[in-house]
Amino acid sequence: MEKIVFTEEFCRPEQLFPFTLTRSIQDLRVGLLTIREKWERLLGFPSFDKQEGDYKAREGALVIDESIGKDTIYLIHGNILPSPALAKQVHGLRPGEFLSLPEKEYFICCITRKQVLDPARIRLDKAVEVSADFRELWYPWDIVKHNAWAIEQDFNLLTAKRKSQGAPRTTSMVNAARIFIEKGARVDHCILNATEGPIYIGNGAQVMEGSLLRGPVMIGEGATVKMGTRIYGATTVGPWCTVGGEIKNSVLSGYSNKAHDGYLGDSVLGEWCNLGAGTSNSNVKNNASVIRVYTPVGIREAGTKCGMFMGDYSRTAINTSINTGTVIGACCNVYGTGIPPKYIPSFSWSHDGIERYEIEKALEHIGNWKKMKGQELSAREIEILRAVHARY
């Protein structure tokens, strides 16, 4: 059997804080699909995680040893965003061969039991130079940096040999050939402009009247775009998100809400986040200088346009103003006077004299939010949240 096995080894997952607190890199969403979903669709193989002793490891994570039996394993770094051309090169690998770049020993390899010397060592025999296009994630701002490219890749992947359901006459479409509307989506009395990039609207999504979408934009399954919303590319509204106001070059990973007026730009929200009405972020400094951002490995420069990065299950109060390059950990309740600090640790309660969010209280509140979308906290989620609370 052929299998994809993702590894975070050499990928520096800590640099993608706060999103890798609660999930592996390969489960981050860029474009419309997660990295895992992209690889599974392109290669046609099931995927697993390499067992690396991490609290985030999925059930069924694999140890690379003699237990792989007769399987052929494609060991892939979790931070690689694939293209069809890269997937084709991976398909062409034989056991013992690996794709390489000048500055990397390997980042994708093909192995069988013969290549496994022990759980810490594999033998690779032949380097294959990479000729295909792809992207890598190293820091949170890379998610928005590569989102336009990823939307283009996902649009082509998801629409190949399929026909859009079209839109009613009340909706104006510019460059309609690059607009795809899934069956079951509701789009009425709005403007869709795909001149600068494709627009994809998923099954069960609703784009309400008066909304303006300018591609590249992807709206996920079951998502709601409220009346009068303005969305610029490159923006991803993940599955079951609710959005309103003005959004530009941002990713809402899934089940999150920016449901009211306010601006979100050059930002990434994790899953199950909520921005209170009137919440806005800055994405450019008043002096137009380079924006410096907190990471667990030190302050890093993120360019001249950089918004906020909010971890899973975090939320803001109404009328919260967020500075350029702000990092908010997982499970934070951000409220208080003035502008919040540029780094808010996980499980923070308020940003005025920050208090620790009690874990039982946090789980109760997350459960309440999940019920609003017809879901419940799973035992696995609770296990991960307890681990994050204990460690950070």
BELLINFEN-V546270 format. One line per field, one symbol per residue. phi: phi as a letter, one per 20 degrees, with the letter a starting at -180 (. if undefined). Layout:
BEGIN
phi: ???
END
This chain:
BEGIN
phi: .ecececegmelgffegefefdbfgfdfecmeefggffffffemdfdcdffcmdfegffngdeebffflefdddecffeeeedgffgfffgefdgnebeccgecfacbbdccgfeeeagdbcdddbedffdeeaccdccgffffgdfffffgffgffedgmcdffmcfffdecdmgfddcdffnfdcblbcdddfdrfcccfgmfcdffnfcdcffbcdfgmfcdfgmfdcdfecddfgmeccbmccblccdfrmdccecfpdcclccdfemebefgnfcceccffelefedcfcfdpfcednecbeccdfgmebcffmfddfgmeddffmddebqemefffccfgledmdelgdeffffffffffgfffffdmccfeffffffffffffec
END
